[in-house]
Amino acid sequence: MSQLFTPLRLRGVTLPNRVAVSPMCEYSAGPDGLPHNWHLVHLGSRAVGGAGLVLTEATAVLPEGRITPQDVGIWSDAHVEAWRPITAFLTEQGAVPGVQLAHAGFKASTARPWAQRQGGVPDAEGGWTPVGPGAEPFIPSYRTPTALDEAGIAAVVEAFAVAARRALDAGFAVVEIHAAHGYLLHEFLSPLTNHRTDGYGGDLDGRMRLTLEVARAVRAAVGEDVPVLARISATDWVEGGWTVEDSVALARELAGAGVDLIDCSSGGAAPRATIPVGPGYQVPLAARVRRDAGVPTGAVGLITEPEQAEEIVTSGQADLVLLGRELLRDPYWPRRAAAKLGAEPGWPSQYLRAW
């Protein structure tokens, strides 16, 4: 029996299988950050394809938390209304809809990847001044951020909580906190980017403080039955940066703050890092956090083959497998994988004539 296609219960929600759509930015919203037909079809086709959990792209909790002016958000009631038909369709197809709540920090107000000109977007073209733990830009071509003071930090924490409540109103059943890839929460976690000397910097406890405050605020906002995940960069892949040992410590604290599963990615805090990219290269990070912190984990990163995903779950390296690029190439990967692994693929009635 395939373990990849067994249910996973997280608090009051049961995922029908262990395959999740990894958050993937689409950079396709309008200037108001509202999702539209692209997001319905993009996310909806992965639900039709059989993924148990469909996570949105990084969804900004504040306008200034967007990576690009074309990112989606959930900072207003208008966003709630725009997300509702999307979450309804995902649910109708048997998937669990999840939202990744995010703030881009000093990586905000940048051009989307296919723009002719890269780097920071000026105010005249819809950009804004980003914020971060300090006043240093990520790279010289990005905009110089304003360092958050304690009032600004408190506003960010509140924005995550309000966004989590809106997410439930919008029909999402799972909430993920984005604390990875060099965005705001990761910027506070990593010693490469956090040079503060106040209570939000310095030692590991100080650097973890903001992420833990956000986790506690989100848990309080959604209640006891809603699963809360956290995506972390389990290592910076840079000497003197965030390490997997730090991630184990953070995972223990996040579990105590009400987080149910740690989604283990890596990198993003440094513009140059030596990353051993290859099939499943981040899986050992998920395995280490799961083993040493005693918390459920999700594995992500060049997972492409059904047998590979099955082994990750059956060997106890992770509880959930998140696919990104492979699901862009084939939205129906979960159903094909189920058939290959001897599970019921569960094709929609509309598609049965093809099999």
Secondary structure, DSSP 8 states (H G I E B T S, - for coil): --STTS-EEETTEEESSSEEE---------TT----HHHHHHHHHHHHTT-SEEEEEEEESSGGG-SSTT--B-SSHHHHHHHHHHHHHHHHTT-EEEEEEE--GGG-SB--TTSSS-SB--GGGT----EESSS--SSTTS---EE--HHHHHHHHHHHHHHHHHHHHTT-SEEEEEE-TTSHHHHHH-TTT----STTSSSHHHHHHHHHHHHHHHHHHH-SSS-EEEEEES--SSTTS--HHHHHHHHHHHHHTT--EEEEE---SSSS-----STTTTHHHHHHHHHHH---EEEESS---HHHHHHHHHTTS-SEEEESHHHHH-TTHHHHHHHHTTS-----GGGGGG-
